[in-house]
Amino acid sequence: MQEKISKLKELLQNSQKIVITVHRGPDGDALGSALALQNILLQLNHEATVISPNNYASFLHWMKGNENVVIFTEENEKAIQITNDADLIFLLDFNNLSRIGEYTDTVKNASAKRIMIDHHQEPDMDAADIIISDTLSCSTSQLLFEVLEGLEYKHLINKDVAECIYTGIMTDTGSFKYSSTTDKTHHIIAELITKGADNSKIHDLIYDNYSEDRIKLLGYCINDKLLLYPHLKSAIISLNEQELEKFNFKKGDTEGVVNYALSVHGIIFAVFIAEKEGKVKMSFRSKGDFHVNNIAKKYFNGGGHTNAAGGISVYNIQDTIKKLEEIFIEYKNELLINN
């Protein structure tokens, strides 16, 4: 990694205009790492712009720099111009350019050098000029912290930067409960708190800030839409567009719903299905050694981490549920040997 960081430092010394982008529907890790990096680069007198392929959940809007994020789907011409003028483009929290949707061609065709910092498996080695990848890292935000340390920029981590990185690590580790959380993670978190990150405030803004509609939607998911297959240690929750509209759905309202299905005693494989923007989107979660990323990749043109992945179904919701039921049976032996 140090050799790559040295090359990155050289590129930064010769670059003024920098773009930072993230995957579609950025989560806390994507946006947290992007805004943290932007704040560092601004301190170094770079022109740094965060461009998100589309909009994102309102509970992430409090982070420093959010007000200046350019949304590609809303400010298309501006985003294209900024990207075309850039010397460097950072790709954060995704492993393939296809993950940025309609923004993909703009980034591909730009003359800027591309730097990928990511923790997902199987990075596309042609996506960037420098790829800093660590699949064992709990989050891109943790990996960014290590990159900043290698660049000797740690002294630039102020309260705003610390809170962005803290948000990324906290959300991608399920508040530090996932197995990807290590002693290194806790050491970094301690440093971030020392730098001024208000851990209690951040948790409140992310997890204890639900709208009335979101709470009611969650209750509906649990009471009316939870399908349990205890003999196969599996569960499904699904929502169609009409159901989302009924609860005045806003981006981020279904964040974490899949984890409620996984929290049922004995369940080790959970799937959340939502019909959004004309597509049937899926979130997969698992416990132990049951690898949901392989299922997402094999059946639903997706991918991700061992225990957390996503995909898109070519079927409608009902047929997707039927397909999943077939998959549960196909993987019965693996499901039953996992505890």
RARA-V440464 format. One record per residue. N is the residue number from 0. RES is the residue in three letters. SS is DSSP state (2 for helix, 1 for strand, 0 for the rest). PHI is phi in degrees with one decimal (NA if undefined). PSI is psi as a letter, one per 40 degrees, with the letter a starting at -180 (NA if undefined). Layout:
n: (N | N)
res: (RES | RES)
ss: (SS | SS)
phi: (PHI | PHI)
psi: (PSI | PSI)
//
This chain:
n: (0 | 1 | 2 | 3 | 4 | 5 | 6 | 7 | 8 | 9 | 10 | 11 | 12 | 13 | 14 | 15 | 16 | 17 | 18 | 19 | 20 | 21 | 22 | 23 | 24 | 25 | 26 | 27 | 28 | 29 | 30 | 31 | 32 | 33 | 34 | 35 | 36 | 37 | 38 | 39 | 40 | 41 | 42 | 43 | 44 | 45 | 46 | 47 | 48 | 49 | 50 | 51 | 52 | 53 | 54 | 55 | 56 | 57 | 58 | 59 | 60 | 61 | 62 | 63 | 64 | 65 | 66 | 67 | 68 | 69 | 70 | 71 | 72 | 73 | 74 | 75 | 76 | 77 | 78 | 79 | 80 | 81 | 82 | 83 | 84 | 85 | 86 | 87 | 88 | 89 | 90 | 91 | 92 | 93 | 94 | 95 | 96 | 97 | 98 | 99 | 100 | 101 | 102 | 103 | 104 | 105 | 106 | 107 | 108 | 109 | 110 | 111 | 112 | 113 | 114 | 115 | 116 | 117 | 118 | 119 | 120 | 121 | 122 | 123 | 124 | 125 | 126 | 127 | 128 | 129 | 130 | 131 | 132 | 133 | 134 | 135 | 136 | 137 | 138 | 139 | 140 | 141 | 142 | 143 | 144 | 145 | 146 | 147 | 148 | 149 | 150 | 151 | 152 | 153 | 154 | 155 | 156 | 157 | 158 | 159 | 160 | 161 | 162 | 163 | 164 | 165 | 166 | 167 | 168 | 169 | 170 | 171 | 172 | 173 | 174 | 175 | 176 | 177 | 178 | 179 | 180 | 181 | 182 | 183 | 184 | 185 | 186 | 187 | 188 | 189 | 190 | 191 | 192 | 193 | 194 | 195 | 196 | 197 | 198 | 199 | 200 | 201 | 202 | 203 | 204 | 205 | 206 | 207 | 208 | 209 | 210 | 211 | 212 | 213 | 214 | 215 | 216 | 217 | 218 | 219 | 220 | 221 | 222 | 223 | 224 | 225 | 226 | 227 | 228 | 229 | 230 | 231 | 232 | 233 | 234 | 235 | 236 | 237 | 238 | 239 | 240 | 241 | 242 | 243 | 244 | 245 | 246 | 247 | 248 | 249 | 250 | 251 | 252 | 253 | 254 | 255 | 256 | 257 | 258 | 259 | 260 | 261 | 262 | 263 | 264 | 265 | 266 | 267 | 268 | 269 | 270 | 271 | 272 | 273 | 274 | 275 | 276 | 277 | 278 | 279 | 280 | 281 | 282 | 283 | 284 | 285 | 286 | 287 | 288 | 289 | 290 | 291 | 292 | 293 | 294 | 295 | 296 | 297 | 298 | 299 | 300 | 301 | 302 | 303 | 304 | 305 | 306 | 307 | 308 | 309 | 310 | 311 | 312 | 313 | 314 | 315 | 316 | 317 | 318 | 319 | 320 | 321 | 322 | 323 | 324 | 325 | 326 | 327 | 328 | 329 | 330 | 331 | 332 | 333 | 334 | 335 | 336 | 337 | 338)
res: (MET | GLN | GLU | LYS | ILE | SER | LYS | LEU | LYS | GLU | LEU | LEU | GLN | ASN | SER | GLN | LYS | ILE | VAL | ILE | THR | VAL | HIS | ARG | GLY | PRO | ASP | GLY | ASP | ALA | LEU | GLY | SER | ALA | LEU | ALA | LEU | GLN | ASN | ILE | LEU | LEU | GLN | LEU | ASN | HIS | GLU | ALA | THR | VAL | ILE | SER | PRO | ASN | ASN | TYR | ALA | SER | PHE | LEU | HIS | TRP | MET | LYS | GLY | ASN | GLU | ASN | VAL | VAL | ILE | PHE | THR | GLU | GLU | ASN | GLU | LYS | ALA | ILE | GLN | ILE | THR | ASN | ASP | ALA | ASP | LEU | ILE | PHE | LEU | LEU | ASP | PHE | ASN | ASN | LEU | SER | ARG | ILE | GLY | GLU | TYR | THR | ASP | THR | VAL | LYS | ASN | ALA | SER | ALA | LYS | ARG | ILE | MET | ILE | ASP | HIS | HIS | GLN | GLU | PRO | ASP | MET | ASP | ALA | ALA | ASP | ILE | ILE | ILE | SER | ASP | THR | LEU | SER | CYS | SER | THR | SER | GLN | LEU | LEU | PHE | GLU | VAL | LEU | GLU | GLY | LEU | GLU | TYR | LYS | HIS | LEU | ILE | ASN | LYS | ASP | VAL | ALA | GLU | CYS | ILE | TYR | THR | GLY | ILE | MET | THR | ASP | THR | GLY | SER | PHE | LYS | TYR | SER | SER | THR | THR | ASP | LYS | THR | HIS | HIS | ILE | ILE | ALA | GLU | LEU | ILE | THR | LYS | GLY | ALA | ASP | ASN | SER | LYS | ILE | HIS | ASP | LEU | ILE | TYR | ASP | ASN | TYR | SER | GLU | ASP | ARG | ILE | LYS | LEU | LEU | GLY | TYR | CYS | ILE | ASN | ASP | LYS | LEU | LEU | LEU | TYR | PRO | HIS | LEU | LYS | SER | ALA | ILE | ILE | SER | LEU | ASN | GLU | GLN | GLU | LEU | GLU | LYS | PHE | ASN | PHE | LYS | LYS | GLY | ASP | THR | GLU | GLY | VAL | VAL | ASN | TYR | ALA | LEU | SER | VAL | HIS | GLY | ILE | ILE | PHE | ALA | VAL | PHE | ILE | ALA | GLU | LYS | GLU | GLY | LYS | VAL | LYS | MET | SER | PHE | ARG | SER | LYS | GLY | ASP | PHE | HIS | VAL | ASN | ASN | ILE | ALA | LYS | LYS | TYR | PHE | ASN | GLY | GLY | GLY | HIS | THR | ASN | ALA | ALA | GLY | GLY | ILE | SER | VAL | TYR | ASN | ILE | GLN | ASP | THR | ILE | LYS | LYS | LEU | GLU | GLU | ILE | PHE | ILE | GLU | TYR | LYS | ASN | GLU | LEU | LEU | ILE | ASN | ASN)
ss: (0 | 2 | 2 | 2 | 2 | 2 | 2 | 2 | 2 | 2 | 2 | 2 | 2 | 0 | 0 | 0 | 1 | 1 | 1 | 1 | 1 | 1 | 0 | 0 | 0 | 0 | 0 | 2 | 2 | 2 | 2 | 2 | 2 | 2 | 2 | 2 | 2 | 2 | 2 | 2 | 2 | 2 | 2 | 0 | 0 | 0 | 1 | 1 | 1 | 1 | 1 | 1 | 0 | 0 | 0 | 0 | 0 | 2 | 2 | 2 | 0 | 0 | 0 | 0 | 0 | 2 | 2 | 2 | 0 | 1 | 1 | 0 | 0 | 0 | 0 | 2 | 2 | 2 | 2 | 2 | 2 | 2 | 2 | 2 | 2 | 0 | 0 | 1 | 1 | 1 | 1 | 1 | 0 | 0 | 0 | 0 | 2 | 2 | 2 | 2 | 2 | 2 | 2 | 2 | 2 | 2 | 2 | 2 | 2 | 0 | 0 | 0 | 1 | 1 | 1 | 1 | 1 | 1 | 0 | 0 | 0 | 0 | 0 | 0 | 0 | 0 | 0 | 0 | 0 | 1 | 1 | 1 | 1 | 0 | 0 | 0 | 0 | 0 | 0 | 2 | 2 | 2 | 2 | 2 | 2 | 2 | 2 | 2 | 2 | 2 | 0 | 0 | 0 | 2 | 2 | 2 | 0 | 0 | 2 | 2 | 2 | 2 | 2 | 2 | 2 | 2 | 2 | 2 | 2 | 2 | 2 | 2 | 0 | 0 | 0 | 0 | 0 | 0 | 0 | 0 | 0 | 0 | 2 | 2 | 2 | 2 | 2 | 2 | 2 | 2 | 2 | 2 | 2 | 2 | 0 | 0 | 0 | 0 | 2 | 2 | 2 | 2 | 2 | 2 | 2 | 2 | 2 | 0 | 0 | 0 | 0 | 2 | 2 | 2 | 2 | 2 | 2 | 2 | 2 | 2 | 2 | 2 | 2 | 2 | 0 | 1 | 1 | 1 | 1 | 2 | 2 | 2 | 0 | 1 | 1 | 1 | 1 | 1 | 1 | 0 | 2 | 2 | 2 | 2 | 2 | 2 | 0 | 0 | 0 | 0 | 0 | 0 | 0 | 0 | 0 | 0 | 2 | 2 | 2 | 2 | 2 | 2 | 0 | 0 | 0 | 0 | 0 | 0 | 1 | 1 | 1 | 1 | 1 | 1 | 1 | 1 | 0 | 0 | 1 | 1 | 1 | 1 | 1 | 1 | 1 | 1 | 0 | 0 | 0 | 0 | 0 | 2 | 2 | 2 | 2 | 2 | 2 | 2 | 2 | 2 | 0 | 0 | 1 | 1 | 0 | 0 | 0 | 1 | 1 | 1 | 1 | 1 | 1 | 0 | 0 | 0 | 2 | 2 | 2 | 2 | 2 | 2 | 2 | 2 | 2 | 2 | 2 | 2 | 2 | 2 | 0 | 2 | 2 | 2 | 2 | 2 | 2 | 0 | 0)
phi: (NA | -62.5 | -64.0 | -67.2 | -65.8 | -64.0 | -65.0 | -63.5 | -62.2 | -65.1 | -63.0 | -64.3 | -68.2 | -113.9 | -130.2 | -107.9 | -98.2 | -129.5 | -110.6 | -121.2 | -129.5 | -137.6 | -72.4 | -56.6 | 57.4 | -58.6 | -97.1 | -62.1 | -69.1 | -62.6 | -71.1 | -61.5 | -67.2 | -65.5 | -70.7 | -62.2 | -63.9 | -59.1 | -62.4 | -65.4 | -65.0 | -64.3 | -64.8 | -92.0 | 68.9 | -83.7 | -89.6 | -118.4 | -126.1 | -90.9 | -117.3 | -99.5 | -58.2 | -153.6 | -75.7 | -149.6 | -61.6 | -67.2 | -72.1 | -102.9 | -73.2 | -79.1 | -70.0 | -60.3 | 102.3 | -55.5 | -64.7 | -106.2 | -66.6 | -93.5 | -94.4 | -57.9 | -71.1 | -107.5 | -128.9 | -56.4 | -63.7 | -62.7 | -62.4 | -63.2 | -62.8 | -61.8 | -67.2 | -65.2 | -87.0 | -72.7 | -90.9 | -136.9 | -126.9 | -92.2 | -109.1 | -114.8 | 70.1 | -153.0 | -112.1 | -151.5 | -61.8 | -63.6 | -71.6 | -103.6 | 58.8 | -65.2 | -81.5 | -56.1 | -62.3 | -60.6 | -69.2 | -60.1 | -85.9 | -69.6 | -83.0 | -65.1 | -69.4 | -115.2 | -121.3 | -103.4 | -124.4 | -160.1 | -123.7 | -82.6 | -74.3 | 55.5 | -65.1 | -73.1 | -69.9 | -97.1 | -78.3 | -148.5 | -78.0 | -128.5 | -118.7 | -107.6 | -127.8 | -143.6 | -72.2 | -87.3 | -71.4 | -69.7 | -164.8 | -65.9 | -63.0 | -63.8 | -63.7 | -61.2 | -55.7 | -67.1 | -65.5 | -61.2 | -63.0 | -65.0 | -78.4 | 63.6 | -108.9 | -61.4 | -67.6 | -88.3 | -78.1 | -94.7 | -59.0 | -63.5 | -64.0 | -59.5 | -71.1 | -65.8 | -66.4 | -57.5 | -58.7 | -61.8 | -68.6 | -60.3 | -71.6 | -82.5 | -108.3 | 60.2 | 59.0 | 72.1 | -99.2 | -74.5 | -66.1 | -72.1 | -73.9 | -121.5 | -61.8 | -60.6 | -57.1 | -67.9 | -63.3 | -65.1 | -58.7 | -61.0 | -64.3 | -65.8 | -65.7 | -60.6 | -76.5 | 120.4 | -62.4 | -92.0 | -62.1 | -66.1 | -62.7 | -63.1 | -59.8 | -64.0 | -66.7 | -86.8 | -106.1 | -117.3 | -137.1 | -76.9 | -77.8 | -59.9 | -63.0 | -67.0 | -62.4 | -66.3 | -64.2 | -61.7 | -61.4 | -63.6 | -58.7 | -74.9 | -79.5 | -116.0 | -118.4 | -83.2 | -105.2 | -111.5 | -126.0 | -60.3 | -70.4 | -120.7 | 55.0 | -130.3 | -152.8 | -137.0 | -125.5 | -135.5 | -140.0 | -94.9 | -63.0 | -64.1 | -66.8 | -63.4 | -62.6 | -56.5 | -104.4 | 51.4 | -53.2 | -123.3 | -53.1 | 97.4 | -66.9 | -100.7 | -58.9 | 84.5 | -59.6 | -58.8 | -68.9 | -68.8 | -65.4 | -71.2 | -78.6 | -67.1 | -53.8 | 90.7 | -84.9 | -121.4 | -136.5 | -129.1 | -131.5 | -114.1 | -118.7 | -139.1 | -90.5 | -134.0 | 53.5 | 77.2 | -123.5 | -98.8 | -99.1 | -134.0 | -120.9 | -117.0 | -136.8 | -150.4 | -118.7 | 65.9 | -96.9 | -86.1 | -92.0 | -77.0 | -63.3 | -67.0 | -68.2 | -59.4 | -71.4 | -70.8 | -111.7 | -132.7 | 49.5 | -128.5 | 167.3 | 145.9 | -97.5 | -53.9 | -109.9 | -151.3 | -148.7 | -143.8 | -168.1 | -129.7 | -94.4 | -86.6 | -98.1 | -74.6 | -60.8 | -62.6 | -71.0 | -65.6 | -61.7 | -61.4 | -62.7 | -63.6 | -62.7 | -66.5 | -66.0 | -55.8 | -67.9 | -60.9 | -100.8 | -53.2 | -61.7 | -65.8 | -66.0 | -76.6 | -85.1 | -84.2 | -112.1)
psi: (d | d | d | d | d | d | d | d | d | d | d | d | d | e | h | d | h | h | h | h | i | i | i | i | f | h | a | d | d | d | d | d | d | d | d | d | d | d | d | d | d | d | d | e | f | i | h | h | h | h | h | h | d | a | i | i | i | d | e | e | e | e | i | h | e | d | e | e | h | h | h | d | e | d | f | d | d | d | d | d | d | d | d | d | e | i | d | i | h | h | h | h | f | i | e | h | d | e | e | e | b | e | e | d | d | d | d | d | e | i | e | i | i | h | h | h | h | i | e | i | i | f | i | h | e | e | d | i | d | h | h | h | h | h | e | e | i | e | i | d | d | d | d | d | d | d | d | d | d | d | e | f | e | d | e | e | g | a | d | d | d | d | d | d | d | d | d | d | d | d | d | e | e | f | f | f | e | i | e | e | h | i | d | d | d | d | d | d | d | d | d | d | d | d | e | e | h | g | d | d | d | d | d | d | d | d | d | f | f | i | i | d | d | d | d | d | d | d | d | d | d | d | d | d | e | h | h | h | g | d | e | e | f | i | i | h | h | i | h | i | d | d | d | d | d | d | f | f | h | i | h | e | d | e | h | e | d | d | d | d | d | d | e | h | h | e | h | e | h | i | h | h | h | h | h | h | f | e | i | h | i | i | h | h | i | i | i | b | e | h | h | d | d | d | d | d | d | d | d | f | f | a | a | b | i | d | e | h | i | i | i | h | i | e | i | i | d | d | d | d | d | d | d | d | d | d | d | d | d | d | f | d | d | d | d | d | e | h | NA)
//
